[in-house]
Amino acid sequence: MNYKDVLMDLKNKQLSSLYLFWGTEHYLMENTVAAIREQMINLSFQDLNYQVLDGREIKADEIINACETLPFMDEIRVVLVKEFECFSTKKKNITDEEEERLIRYLSNIPSTTLLIFSVSEGIDKRRKIVKEIGKSGKVVEFGRLTGKDAHKWVIKAFNKHKKKIGEGEIDALLDIIGYSDRNSTKTLKDLENEIIKLVNYVGERNAVTKQDIELLAPRTLENDIFRLVEAIGDKNGDEALQILNDMLVEGEPEIRILHMITRQFRFLYQIKLMEVQGYTSTAIAPKLGIQPFIVKKYLKQAVNFDTAALRKAMNQCLQTDGSIKKGTMNQRLAIELLISQFTC
C-alpha cells in the first residue's frame, strides 16, 4: 500500500483505525498525516483531539491510554506515535511484555480513535507487531516517487505558484537534482526547495525552461561526469579538461572521478549492446536500475561511440586505475592523460 491508497481512503471516508507509515520520503508522510488531521478533526478542537507521542521515550500503556481517551466534541481522535522503536530488529525501548500487551491491544482500538505509527527507518516485516498491524490495520510505505507519480508531483508543486513546466523540463530537473537516481538520498523536500528557487528566479514569466533549470540547479558529480564524457565523445579535449578541473576545485577526489568515468563508459557499453539486440529504453531501464528518460540520454550520448571504442575506453580506465594504485603515476596527471588519450 502507498500514500495514494491512504488519500483515496480518506476521500472515501474509509480510513482504517490503525496505520504504520514508514519509508524515506518523510515529506510525503508528513503531508499525508496533515491531510488526515485537517479532514478528520474539527479545527477548533485540534489541540485536544490530535496527540503526538515520541515513540523513542513512550511506554506501551501511554499509547493505550492515549487511544482510550475519548474525543472532545468530535467523532474521531487522532494519535500519532513517531519513531516507535519496535518495528526493526535494531532496538526497542519497551520490554517484551509491554510489546505483547500492545500487540494484543491493536486489534481492539476504539472506533473513536485513529492510531498512526510513523517511522523514518526501514521496518522488519517479519516482526510480530508489524504483522499484527498488517492484519488489524494497514502498513504503508512512503518511498521515492517514480515515473508519472514524480511528474504529477512536480507539476502540482509548480501549479501552486501559478507556473507551468513541460515534461522534458521535469525530466531535466529530476535528472540534474539526482532525485530519480537509484542510490539517491534526495527527497521531495530537496525537490521543493529547488522548485521554489526556480519560481523566484523566473519571476513574472509563466513557464520554466531547461535553461533556467541548468542555471540554478545544484551541480552533481553524476551530471559533471555526463558532461565530461559528452565532451570526450565530441573530441573536445579542452572542455573535458576544464570540467575535470572544475570537479577537482569542488573537492571531488581524483579516484572517485575515475571510478565515475569508468562507470559511465560501462553503462554506455551495456546500453549500446542492448540497443543492438533490439531493447527499448523502457526495457533497458530496469536491467540497469535507472529511469527510462536517463537511458534515453545515454542512448543519445552512445551515438558518439561504437562498441569497440567503449571496450577500449573501459580498458584504458582500468589501466589508469592500476597505475594510480601502484603509485607509478600522480592521480591528477593520470586522469588528464587518460582524457587526452580519449580526445586525441
C-alpha positions, 0 to 999 in steps of 0.5 A: 500500500502507498500514500495514494491508497491512504488519500483515496481512503480518506476521500472515501471516508474509509480510513482504517483505525490503525496505520504504520507509515514508514519509508524515506520520503518523510515529506510525503508522510508528513503531508499525508498525516496533515491531510488526515488531521485537517479532514478528520478533526474539527479545527477548533478542537485540534489541540485536544483531539490530535496527540503526538507521542515520541515513540523513542521515550513512550511506554506501551500503556501511554499509547493505550491510554492515549487511544482510550481517551475519548474525543472532545466534541468530535467523532474521531481522535487522532494519535500519532506515535513517531519513531516507535522503536519496535518495528526493526530488529535494531532496538526497542525501548519497551520490554517484551511484555509491554510489546505483547500487551500492545500487540494484543491491544491493536486489534481492539482500538476504539472506533473513536480513535485513529492510531498512526505509527510513523517511522523514518527507518526501514521496518522488519516485516517479519516482526510480530507487531508489524504483522499484527498491524498488517492484519488489524490495520494497514502498513504503508510505505512512503518511498521515492516517487517514480515515473508519472507519480514524480511528474504529477508531483512536480507539476502540482508543486509548480501549479501552486505558484501559478507556473507551468513546466513541460515534461522534458523540463521535469525530466531535466530537473529530476535528472540534474537534482539526482532525485530519480537516481537509484542510490539517491538520498534526495527527497521531495523536500530537496525537490521543493526547495529547488522548485521554489528557487526556480519560481523566484528566479523566473519571476513574472514569466509563466513557464520554466525552461531547461535553461533556467533549470541548468542555471540554478540547479545544484551541480552533481558529480553524476551530471559533471561526469555526463558532461565530461564524457559528452565532451570526450565523445565530441573530441573536445579535449579542452572542455573535458579538461576544464570540467575535470578541473572544475570537479577537482576545485569542488573537492571531488577526489581524483579516484572517485572521478575515475571510478565515475568515468569508468562507470559511465563508459560501462553503462554506455557499453551495456546500453549500446549492446542492448540497443543492438539486440533490439531493447527499448529504453523502457526495457533497458531501464530496469536491467540497469536500475535507472529511469527510462528518460536517463537511458534515453540520454545515454542512448543519445550520448552512445551515438558518439561511440561504437562498441569497440571504442567503449571496450577500449575506453573501459580498458584504458580506465582500468589501466589508469586505475592500476597505475594510480594504485601502484603509485607509478603515476600522480592521480591528477596527471593520470586522469588528464592523460587518460582524457587526452588519450580519449580526445586525441 
